Amino acid sequence: MSQATQTLPRSWLTGTREAIPLLGGYVPVAISFGLIATQAGFSAWEAVLISTLLYAGASQFLFVGMVAAGAPLWLVVAMTLLINLRHVVYAPNLAPWLTPNRAWPWLMHGLTDQIFALAHARLPQLPAAQRLGWFGGAALLAWTSWIGGTALGAVAGGELIARWALMGEILPFALPALFLVLIAPRFTSRRWSLALGLTILIALALTILGLTNLAIPIAAACGALCFQIVKCGNAKKAEHAQGGRDE
Amino acid sequence: MSSALWIAVLASSLGTLLMRLLPLLWMQRRLARLDDGDGLEAMPQWLSLLGPLMIAAVFGVSLIPVNPGLLSWIATAIGMFATLAVWYRLRSLGWPVAAGVAAYGAVVMLLG
């Protein structure tokens, strides 16, 4: 039996275990989606099917909201895809660590913001033989929790939110805590710290202003600009110092 | 659900899948073409820069509490501090998250 085959079940379990913190954020939001979708006129199984096929948090809320408001369907599709456009940079960032296997393209269905953040930090640390299993386990747990949460929300969302309101407020904190753990090791230099700090602040400010869907791409673009400006500033300083010595 | 709505669901789902999938195929072809043994070198610089920055942006967005208010912002700050302190000590994934959620929950329940 090959080493890859032997390590697959264990790496699946590792991936599943490491994705558990995601549930704190996924399940309450999925319950909310199930509830909102049924309130918008979708049946429970239609809400579940949207979560299964589309599987993209913010755009699902927009989708059912626009449909309920009577927006033209072409506009609903266009806006949904526009919000999900940020996903195009995720897979190429993981590609250097993906092993040759035909399952990877199919697993990209599970490449959400959260799974990307987790995989971007963990895949480089894992042996090549464990990466497919790890990603499969993590992505599957996140996907099934999203689907399960939607079903729960569609069937009993109102009652659940009324009974466990405090848990719905506390558990979602697992997401920022997880992202903090993933991003903390990246503060390796002044340049990275400035770019990451600025990105976080802009994303936070835009979300407070109600521009949640634009916050991620705009904040990341501003962070990249900051990174390049600091680079140019450092290069000019070095050039200036070199010029001074030459004179 | 009407058939037009079904088509809208399927078009959105397929479009989203392609946005996740096609860039992977493009990058894999690029890596195979360059074939210099180091995948990171083959990645365009802007792309390798955007990865960590996207995570930072998602973190910024997720910082907003479910019910924003003074108490939840204080709880967020304390939860962040607890997460960071445990991460600094253990450098692991699960315990810092658990500590952060526990600290956040404790503040919300005790002061709420």
Interface residues (C-beta under 8 A of the other chain):
Chain A: R17 E18 I20 P21 G24 G25 P28 F42 S43 E46 L49 I50 L53 L54 Y55 A56 S59 F63 V67 L73 V76 V77 T80 L81 N84 L85 R86 H87 V88 V89 Y90 A91 P92 N93 L94 A95 P96 W97 L98 W104 P105 M108 H109 L111 D113 Q114 F116 A117 H120 A121 R122 L166 G168 E169 I170 L171 P172 F173 A174 L175 P176 A177 L178 F179 L180 V181 L182 I183 A184 R186 W192 A195 L196 T199 I200 L201 I202 A203 L204 T207 I208 T212 A215 I216 P217 A219 A220 G223 A224 F227
Chain B: M1 A4 L5 I7 A8 V9 L10 A11 S12 S13 G15 T16 L17 M19 R20 L21 L22 P23 L24 L25 W26 M27 Q28 L31 G39 L40 A42 M43 W46 L47 S48 L49 L50 G51 P52 L53 M54 I55 A56 A57 V58 F59 G60 V61 S62 L63 I64 P65 V66 N67 P68 S72 A75 T76 G79 M80 T83 L84 W87 L93 G94 P96 V97 A98 G100 V101 Y104 G105 V108 M109 G112
